């Protein structure tokens, strides 16, 4: 399985409890690193720790992962130190502290489990996504550039978060009929496939819900980009819309999102070959006084849940961030 992300993370274990990770230009949004890529690096370190230092517990899978983002991560390599909080028969819990230049930037708590070993009963539920998403696309037809009845393809390149240049995103043809909900199918071009570390990235890889709710026509407003996708589809049906962005676009942003905490619950072990397509629903219940919640559901090609996540976000005025100085790209 091609795993560009892990190659970029370049994890190295320097002792039984210490690791180093690299940074990559693909992860950058201006002077800082994208939070999802940082989460992916920590996920990779935690998984490695459970399968090396704690291998005797036979708990190779991450069950839950909690992040406190204390400070932005800059364009530097990072060190990750691990502390054992509990080593148990069914689950084990560790704390991971990511530091740059001696300063702690992110604190995470990871709990391990073995998804191959049931520890209790199983029962079906009537749960479902509401409102219901559009039908699953014909993925082969999409990749062959044949139009899909319900989804419009797009490809984003540019200076803001270059990681997206490797992705193909399918957007609902009817846009965003429900305020606060964004649905998309995502795949990586070429032979790249998604594993658990990718899922940690994907729970932070979608349009800004705050900008979209405010309809501010900024570079992160999904309604703005969707208008471009619709215009493209009229002239080139089935061909992915080619979108771009720049630091100049970002300088016009009026707000920026600051993720305070992120919680991820993984529901199953992914196949060894990884996952080609994932469905993502991002849903916000409330944006009030700059405080916003965000729930993320990620499913596989059969619409089976892979993971659930929740972010607590502060939506801040870009002018306050820059203190009246010449604006830099709002992150």
Secondary structure, DSSP 8 states (H G I E B T S, - for coil): -B-HHHHHH--EEEETTEEEE---GGGEETTEE-HHHHHHHHHHHHHHHHTTTTGGG---EEEEEEEEE-S--BSS-EEEEEEEEEE-SS-EEEEEEEEETTEEEEEEEEEEE-TTS--S---------SS-------HHHHHTT---SSEEEEEEEESS-GGGGGEEEEEETT--SSTTEEEEEEEESTTB-B-HHHHHHHTT-S--HHHHHHT---TT-HHHHHHHHHHHHHHSTTS-EEEEE-HHHHTT-SEEEEEEEEEEEE-S---TT-BSEEEEEEE-S-EETTEEEEEEEEE-TT--EEEEEEEEEEEEEHHHHHTTS------
